Amino acid sequence: MSTNSTNISAHRGDSSRFRENTVVAIKSAIDAGAAVVEIDVRISKDGKVVVIHDPTFERLWGLDKKVSEVTWAEISELGAGENKVPLLSDVLPLFENSQSILMIDMEESDPAKLAFEVASKSGATIYWCGNLEGMQIIRSLSESANIWMPWNVNATLTSADIAKLKPTFINSHYSFLTKSKVDAIHALGCKVSIWTVD
């Protein structure tokens, strides 16, 4: 990934053409040459790392239950054909011989430890982003993990803000950043990621 250029991340895979966070959407994004392919993870009732963004299955699968309330056996029955919910372990092999980098995002800290344990068995290059507490857990598990630190405040980032987490990227909604803030982040030795620009 170039250090001096703009790179594009495929949000939840190739979600403009396929159902988000499915294997087919992720593979399509890789095949299209996305520099980074972002996915989301949550934990099932029986401790499986499931690739899904929403806390429930209602929006995409019509099941009004939280991911944490449903076992993997039940989840695996949802959808048909290409529209199946994958496990993180199903997705990782797609990146092991790929130029694309996998970004694992989480809205809460719960998936961090289990997702790291699953991902650490893979040879894929991985970035981590999302919940700050979750990123702190990832850092406690690995000094070398590539972490994208969330920063959605109007204040300019300082060296004290990044001292413990040691992020590779600062990850902000585009509305929080200005040129001076981006320059300040670069001066601290971090790269900048913004979301979501369509």
KELUM-555199 format. One record per residue (C-alpha): x, y, z; residue in one letter. Coordinates in steps of 0.5 Angstrom, whole numbers, plus 500, padded with zeros to 3 digits. Example, Ala and Ser with C-alpha at 12.3 -4.5 7.8 and 13.67 -1.06 7.14 Angstrom:
525491516A 527498514S 
This chain:
500500500M 503507498S 505512503T 504518499N 497516495S 490516496T 488508497N 480506496I 477501501S 471497499A 466498505H 463491507R 466488500G 463490494D 457492497S 454496491S 454489487R 453484492F 450483499R 455486504E 460482508N 458476504T 464472501V 462474494V 462481496A 469480499I 472476493K 469481488S 472487492A 479483492I 478481484D 477489483A 483491486G 481494492A 487496496A 483495503V 477491504V 473492510E 469487514I 465487520D 465482526V 460480532R 460474536I 455469536S 451466542K 456460542D 463464541G 463464533K 466470530V 461472525V 462477519V 456482520I 455489521H 448490524D 447488531P 441484529T 439480523F 433484521E 435488516R 438483511L 436477513W 429478516G 431475523L 429480529D 434477533K 441480536K 447476533V 449475540S 443471541E 443466536V 448460535T 452459529W 448453527A 442457526E 446463523I 448458518S 441457516E 440464514L 440466506G 441462500A 447461495G 451467495E 447471501N 450467507K 453470513V 460467513P 465466519L 471470519L 475464518S 471463512D 474470509V 481470511L 484465506P 481470501L 487474503F 492470504E 495470497N 492477495S 495484494Q 488486498S 489488505I 483485510L 481491515M 477488521I 472493524D 468492530M 463497533E 464494540E 470491544S 467484545D 469481538P 476483539A 480478543K 476472539L 477475532A 484476534F 485469536E 482467529V 486472525A 492470528S 492463525K 492466518S 498469514G 493475511A 495482512T 490485517I 488492519Y 484493525W 479499526C 473501530G 471501538N 477504542L 477499547E 477494542G 483497539M 486497546Q 485490547I 488488540I 494492542R 495488549S 495482545L 500484539S 505490539E 506489532S 498489530A 496495525N 491499528I 487504526W 485509531M 478512531P 478520532W 472523531N 473529535V 474536533N 481537537A 487536534T 491530535L 497530540T 503525541S 499524548A 493521545D 497516541I 502514546A 499507548K 495505542L 501507537K 496507531P 498506524T 492510522F 488515525I 481513522N 476519522S 469521519H 471526513Y 467531517S 472532523F 478533518L 481539516T 488540512K 491543518S 489537522K 491532517V 498535517D 498535524A 497527524I 502526519H 507530523A 506525529L 508519524G 501517523C 497516516K 490518515V 484514514S 477518512I 470514512W 465514508T 467518502V 462515496D 
